[in-house]
Structure formats: structure tokens, C-alpha cells
Amino acid sequence: MKKLFLAIALVFSVSILTACTIVGDDEAYPETVSITQVITKAEVRNDPNATTETITEVIPTNPKKVAIFDFGALDILDFIGLEALGIEKIAIVKSNVPAYLSKYNTDSVTNAGTLFEPSFDDLDLFSPDLVIISSRSSWSYNSLKKELGNVAVLNVAVDNTDYLKSVKATLANFKLIFGGHDKFDEMAETLDTKTSEVKAKAIESGFKSLILMTNGDDISGYGIGSRFGFIHNELSFQAADPNFGNADANAHGDNVSFEYVQTLNPDVIFVVDRSQATGGEASIGVLDNDLVKSTNAYKNSRIINLDSVSWYIVSGGYQSTLTMINDADKLFS
């Protein structure tokens, strides 16, 4: 199921006019928009018979009550401000809430469940106008429809092979849903500009890079098109091993050895610390060994510790993506 979830395609948006609400003296905005998206059809989590399907979802514009199962989506809405978007109440996942979004982790905010499992009783009482899901919760589409009276559901799962396009598609969807705010366009333009700046530096450097995730004493690797493939695909850092993990949908990467790292001898090692991202102790010292120390990355102080919360927990957000870009740019400062 992990491969199925992470292989979910990029969503695209198109709006249709139904009845209209008055936004200003002479400006009207549609009461609903239609979003074409790929969703997962499943009866239970890890359903072996789950399938994906392209559907058109009719979503009410300017929803007042929104349930959010994706911190990236919350990150985007937070940047503009819930009040500015007309959102009166939200329900969120209250486990592993990033520090910069902790203001929403209060008793006055409804607990939506976990990143994987909706709390249907709480959501029924909350009665959302819109539910936002992503890869971890994508299996629950059918159940949300059934339990919450055919509620509108938006899937914001990112396509790891085209990460930036996925984020921009979410921004475009939100612009349609939340009254056509120009701010969403400005955010997309900023992401394009910042990405292009680092991309130019990465290409000029010619650095061959390796992405590792530490988890306690364990390490795993990620390649082109993988969960952290933004480094290779859009930021254009060469992969030290172009054949490793190419478009691998395995969320936890592939096991690698320190001998492999030594033999590969990357110019740069980017590190995501899963333990730290999920609230545990940092994986201090796991890369502190002679095999890693023999690499060009270590010798030239090019082991870059990424902001693990942004990369692992809040992937797909606006503020988190800016952090991801800045993380890569540290290499050139």
C-alpha cells in the first residue's frame, strides 16, 4: 500500500460555475468548484485490493469548517491566515504537530485523528465542509464519504517525481476554493524563483550527491524520484548513483551499508533524521565512522543536515518547501 499511496498522481484543477455568492459590490464568485483528482478506493487501511481512480470532486468554495490530515496543507493555509481565508474552525491531526504550527494544537481545535486514521466520531460532531487528505490518509476517501454524508474531500498527495508541480497544483486548488486570492499565485512564483536560484548553483557545482535517512543506528538511501527526490529532480543535484532507488516509492527508502557510501564516495551527503522528525532523540553519531569520513563529502564539510520536520512530516507545504530549498542552499553559503 505504501507504494500505491506514494504513486498517487498529481491533481489538477478546473472550476465550474454554479450558483454565485457576492464577494464585493460587483464581483461574484462560484459557490462550488470542480477539482479533478486521483483518489484511492479502499475499504480499510492497507487494503490489498485498493485501487486508484480519477474523479471530479465538487467542493464548496470558502468553506468555514475544514478538517486537515496533511501538515503541508495546514502550512499553506497558515501562511495566508485562516481568518483571511474565511475559515472559522479547523480539525487537525494532533500528533507530531510541527513547532511552527503548534498554535493550532489547542483544546479549542478538534482532533481529526492521526495522519493515517480519521476519528470519525469527532469528525461527525465537527461536521466539516471540506476534508483535506494526502498520501498517508488517502485510503480513507471512501470511509469519509460514507461516514460524513458525502462530504467534499480534497487529496493533496504529492507526486515525488514532480514535487514542485504538486505543491503548485495545491496552491492553484486552494486559490479556486478560497475565493481566488492572488496570494497563492505569488507563493507559486516565489517557489519557482527560489528553486531556479539553487538549481543554477547545483548544476554549476557538478556535485554528486547522496540522500540518506537516519533512524537510530540505521540508515537508508533515497534516489531520483524518491520521497526526497526534489533534491535531484527540481534542484538538479546529480545523483552519486543514478541507478539507485530511481523513482522508488518506498517511503522508508532502501537499506544501504556504510561500505556502499564509502565506495560511492559522494561529494555531498544530505541527511534526514527520521527519529528527530517524529519526536524521538536525534540520531547523533550514526554517520561518525571511518567509512563515511573517507568520503569527499566528509572531507570537504559537505554533509548537510536537512530540516527533518519539513522534509519528512510537512512535505508539500509552502513554508516547509522554502525551508527545503534553503537547506540545499546551505551548501553554497
C-alpha positions as CSV (number, residue, x, y, z in Angstrom):
1,M,0.0,0.0,0.0
2,K,2.9,2.4,0.7
3,K,3.9,2.2,-3.0
4,L,0.3,2.7,-4.0
5,F,-0.1,5.7,-1.8
6,L,3.1,7.4,-2.9
7,A,2.4,6.7,-6.5
8,I,-0.7,8.8,-6.4
9,A,-0.7,11.1,-9.4
10,L,-0.6,14.9,-9.4
11,V,-4.0,16.5,-9.0
12,F,-5.3,19.1,-11.5
13,S,-7.9,21.8,-11.0
14,V,-10.7,23.2,-13.1
15,S,-13.6,25.3,-11.8
16,I,-17.2,25.3,-12.9
17,L,-19.8,28.0,-12.2
18,T,-22.9,27.1,-10.3
19,A,-24.8,29.5,-8.1
20,C,-22.8,32.6,-7.1
21,T,-22.1,34.4,-3.9
22,I,-21.4,38.1,-3.8
23,V,-17.8,38.9,-2.9
24,G,-17.8,42.6,-3.4
25,D,-20.1,45.3,-4.8
26,D,-19.9,44.0,-8.4
27,E,-17.8,40.8,-8.1
28,A,-19.3,37.3,-7.9
29,Y,-17.6,34.0,-7.0
30,P,-19.0,30.5,-7.7
31,E,-20.4,28.6,-4.7
32,T,-18.7,25.4,-5.8
33,V,-15.7,24.4,-7.9
34,S,-14.9,21.1,-9.6
35,I,-11.5,19.6,-8.9
36,T,-10.2,16.7,-11.0
37,Q,-8.1,14.5,-8.8
38,V,-6.7,11.0,-8.3
39,I,-8.1,9.2,-5.2
40,T,-7.6,5.8,-3.6
41,K,-10.6,3.5,-3.4
42,A,-10.1,1.3,-0.3
43,E,-12.3,-0.2,2.3
44,V,-9.7,-0.3,5.1
45,R,-6.1,0.9,5.6
46,N,-3.6,-1.3,3.9
47,D,-6.4,-2.8,1.8
48,P,-4.7,-5.2,-0.6
49,N,-7.5,-4.6,-3.1
50,A,-7.2,-0.8,-3.1
51,T,-7.2,0.9,-6.5
52,T,-6.8,4.4,-7.8
53,E,-9.3,6.3,-9.8
54,T,-9.5,9.8,-11.4
55,I,-12.7,11.6,-10.3
56,T,-14.2,15.0,-10.3
57,E,-14.9,16.3,-6.8
58,V,-17.4,19.2,-6.3
59,I,-16.1,21.3,-3.5
60,P,-17.9,24.2,-1.8
61,T,-15.9,27.5,-2.0
62,N,-14.9,29.5,1.0
63,P,-15.6,26.6,3.4
64,K,-16.0,27.6,7.0
65,K,-15.1,24.3,8.7
66,V,-12.1,22.4,7.4
67,A,-10.6,19.1,8.6
68,I,-7.0,18.7,7.7
69,F,-5.0,15.5,7.6
70,D,-1.9,17.0,6.0
71,F,0.5,19.3,7.7
72,G,1.7,20.6,4.3
73,A,-1.9,21.9,3.6
74,L,-2.1,23.4,7.1
75,D,1.3,25.1,6.4
76,I,-0.1,26.8,3.3
77,L,-3.3,27.9,4.9
78,D,-1.4,29.1,8.0
79,F,0.9,31.3,5.8
80,I,-2.0,33.3,4.5
81,G,-4.0,33.1,7.7
82,L,-7.2,31.2,8.5
83,E,-9.1,34.5,9.2
84,A,-8.1,36.0,5.8
85,L,-9.4,32.9,4.1
86,G,-12.7,32.9,6.0
87,I,-12.0,29.7,7.8
88,E,-13.8,29.7,11.1
89,K,-12.9,26.3,12.6
90,I,-10.4,23.6,11.8
91,A,-9.9,20.0,12.8
92,I,-6.3,18.7,12.7
93,V,-4.1,15.8,13.5
94,K,-2.7,16.5,16.9
95,S,0.3,14.1,16.9
96,N,3.7,15.2,15.6
97,V,2.5,18.7,15.1
98,P,5.4,20.9,13.9
99,A,6.5,23.5,16.3
100,Y,5.7,26.4,14.0
101,L,2.1,25.1,13.7
102,S,1.7,24.3,17.3
103,K,-0.7,27.2,17.8
104,Y,-3.4,25.0,16.3
105,N,-2.7,22.2,18.8
106,T,-5.2,23.5,21.4
107,D,-8.2,22.2,23.2
108,S,-10.4,24.6,21.1
109,V,-9.3,22.7,17.9
110,T,-11.0,19.4,17.1
111,N,-8.8,16.3,16.9
112,A,-9.2,14.9,13.4
113,G,-7.4,11.6,14.3
114,T,-3.9,10.6,13.2
115,L,-2.1,11.1,9.9
116,F,-3.3,7.6,8.9
117,E,-6.6,7.1,10.7
118,P,-9.5,9.6,10.8
119,S,-11.5,9.9,14.1
120,F,-15.0,9.5,12.6
121,D,-16.8,10.2,15.8
122,D,-15.0,13.5,16.3
123,L,-15.4,14.5,12.7
124,D,-19.1,13.7,12.7
125,L,-19.5,16.1,15.6
126,F,-17.3,18.7,13.8
127,S,-19.3,18.4,10.6
128,P,-16.7,19.7,8.1
129,D,-17.5,21.5,4.9
130,L,-14.2,20.1,3.5
131,V,-11.8,17.4,4.4
132,I,-8.2,17.5,3.1
133,I,-6.3,14.2,2.9
134,S,-2.9,13.2,1.5
135,S,-0.8,10.1,0.9
136,R,-0.9,8.7,4.4
137,S,-4.7,9.1,4.8
138,S,-5.6,8.6,1.1
139,W,-7.1,5.1,1.8
140,S,-9.9,6.8,3.9
141,Y,-11.6,8.5,0.9
142,N,-14.5,6.0,0.8
143,S,-14.9,5.9,4.5
144,L,-15.0,9.7,4.8
145,K,-17.7,9.9,2.2
146,K,-19.7,7.2,3.9
147,E,-19.4,8.4,7.4
148,L,-19.7,12.1,6.8
149,G,-22.6,12.4,4.5
150,N,-20.7,12.5,1.2
151,V,-18.5,15.4,2.4
152,A,-16.2,17.1,-0.1
153,V,-12.7,15.6,0.1
154,L,-9.6,17.1,-1.5
155,N,-6.5,14.9,-2.0
156,V,-3.2,16.9,-1.8
157,A,-0.8,14.0,-2.1
158,V,2.4,15.0,-3.8
159,D,3.9,13.2,-6.8
160,N,7.5,12.6,-5.8
161,T,8.7,12.6,-9.4
162,D,7.3,16.1,-9.8
163,Y,7.3,17.6,-6.3
164,L,7.2,21.3,-7.1
165,K,4.4,20.9,-9.7
166,S,2.4,19.1,-7.0
167,V,2.8,21.9,-4.5
168,K,1.9,24.5,-7.1
169,A,-1.2,22.4,-8.0
170,T,-2.3,22.5,-4.4
171,L,-1.8,26.3,-4.4
172,A,-3.9,26.5,-7.5
173,N,-6.6,24.3,-6.0
174,F,-6.7,26.5,-2.8
175,K,-7.0,29.6,-4.9
176,L,-10.1,28.2,-6.5
177,I,-11.6,27.0,-3.2
178,F,-10.7,30.1,-1.2
179,G,-12.1,33.0,-3.2
180,G,-9.4,33.4,-5.8
181,H,-6.8,35.0,-3.5
182,D,-3.8,36.3,-5.6
183,K,-1.5,35.4,-2.7
184,F,-1.5,31.8,-3.9
185,D,0.0,32.9,-7.3
186,E,2.6,35.0,-5.5
187,M,3.6,31.9,-3.4
188,A,3.9,29.8,-6.5
189,E,6.1,32.4,-8.2
190,T,8.4,32.6,-5.1
191,L,8.9,28.8,-5.1
192,D,9.8,28.9,-8.8
193,T,12.3,31.7,-8.3
194,K,13.9,30.2,-5.2
195,T,14.1,26.7,-6.8
196,S,15.7,28.2,-10.0
197,E,18.4,30.0,-8.0
198,V,19.5,26.9,-6.2
199,K,19.2,24.8,-9.4
200,A,21.7,27.0,-11.2
201,K,24.2,26.7,-8.3
202,A,23.8,22.9,-8.2
203,I,24.3,22.5,-11.9
204,E,27.4,24.7,-11.9
205,S,28.9,22.8,-8.9
206,G,28.6,19.4,-10.6
207,F,28.4,17.9,-7.1
208,K,27.3,14.3,-7.0
209,S,25.0,13.8,-4.0
210,L,23.6,11.0,-1.9
211,I,20.4,11.3,0.2
212,L,20.4,9.3,3.5
213,M,17.8,9.0,6.2
214,T,19.0,8.0,9.7
215,N,16.7,6.3,12.2
216,G,18.6,5.5,15.3
217,D,21.6,3.4,14.3
218,D,20.0,2.5,10.9
219,I,20.5,4.3,7.6
220,S,18.6,4.1,4.3
221,G,19.1,5.7,1.0
222,Y,16.9,7.6,-1.5
223,G,17.4,8.3,-5.2
224,I,15.9,10.1,-8.2
225,G,12.1,10.2,-8.0
226,S,12.0,9.0,-4.4
227,R,10.4,10.6,-1.4
228,F,13.2,13.2,-1.2
229,G,13.8,13.3,-4.9
230,F,13.2,17.0,-5.0
231,I,17.0,17.3,-4.5
232,H,17.7,15.6,-7.8
233,N,14.6,16.3,-9.9
234,E,14.0,20.0,-9.4
235,L,17.1,21.3,-7.6
236,S,19.2,19.3,-10.1
237,F,21.9,17.9,-7.9
238,Q,23.5,14.9,-9.7
239,A,22.8,11.6,-8.1
240,A,26.0,9.9,-7.0
241,D,24.4,6.6,-8.1
242,P,21.8,7.4,-10.8
243,N,20.6,3.8,-10.8
244,F,19.9,3.7,-7.1
245,G,16.2,3.9,-6.0
246,N,15.2,5.5,-9.2
247,A,11.5,6.5,-8.8
248,D,11.3,4.2,-5.8
249,A,8.0,4.7,-4.0
250,N,9.3,3.0,-0.8
251,A,8.6,5.6,1.9
252,H,11.4,4.4,4.1
253,G,14.0,4.1,1.4
254,D,16.3,1.2,0.7
255,N,18.8,-0.3,3.1
256,V,22.4,0.8,2.4
257,S,25.6,0.0,4.1
258,F,28.5,2.3,5.1
259,E,30.6,0.3,2.7
260,Y,28.3,1.4,-0.1
261,V,28.6,5.0,1.0
262,Q,32.4,4.8,1.0
263,T,32.5,3.1,-2.4
264,L,30.1,5.6,-3.9
265,N,32.2,8.5,-2.5
266,P,29.6,11.3,-2.9
267,D,30.6,14.9,-3.0
268,V,27.6,15.8,-0.8
269,I,25.5,13.8,1.6
270,F,22.1,15.1,2.5
271,V,20.7,13.7,5.8
272,V,17.2,13.4,7.0
273,D,16.9,12.3,10.7
274,R,13.6,10.4,11.0
275,S,14.0,9.9,14.7
276,Q,14.2,13.6,15.3
277,A,11.3,14.4,12.9
278,T,9.0,12.1,14.8
279,G,9.7,13.4,18.2
280,G,12.5,11.0,19.2
281,E,16.1,11.5,20.1
282,A,18.3,12.7,17.3
283,S,20.4,10.1,15.6
284,I,23.7,11.6,16.8
285,G,26.9,9.9,15.7
286,V,25.4,7.3,13.3
287,L,27.5,8.7,10.4
288,D,30.5,9.3,12.6
289,N,32.7,6.4,11.4
290,D,35.8,5.9,9.3
291,L,33.9,4.8,6.2
292,V,31.9,8.0,6.0
293,K,34.9,10.1,7.0
294,S,36.8,8.7,3.9
295,T,34.3,10.3,1.5
296,N,34.7,13.6,-0.3
297,A,31.5,14.8,1.4
298,Y,33.0,14.5,4.8
299,K,36.5,15.7,3.9
300,N,35.0,18.9,2.4
301,S,32.4,19.5,5.1
302,R,29.6,18.8,2.8
303,I,27.4,16.6,5.0
304,I,24.2,18.7,5.1
305,N,21.7,18.0,7.9
306,L,18.2,18.8,6.5
307,D,15.3,20.2,8.5
308,S,13.8,16.7,9.1
309,V,10.4,18.0,10.1
310,S,10.0,19.9,6.8
311,W,11.3,17.0,4.7
312,Y,9.6,14.1,6.5
313,I,6.5,15.5,8.1
314,V,5.4,18.7,6.3
315,S,6.3,17.7,2.7
316,G,4.1,19.6,0.3
317,G,3.7,22.8,2.3
318,Y,4.8,26.3,1.2
319,Q,6.8,27.3,4.3
320,S,8.3,23.8,4.5
321,T,9.3,23.9,0.8
322,L,11.1,27.2,1.3
323,T,12.9,25.6,4.2
324,M,13.8,22.6,2.0
325,I,15.2,24.9,-0.7
326,N,17.2,26.9,1.9
327,D,18.5,23.6,3.3
328,A,20.0,22.8,0.0
329,D,21.3,26.3,-0.5
330,K,23.4,26.0,2.7
331,L,25.8,24.0,0.7
332,F,26.8,27.2,-1.1
333,S,26.9,29.6,1.8
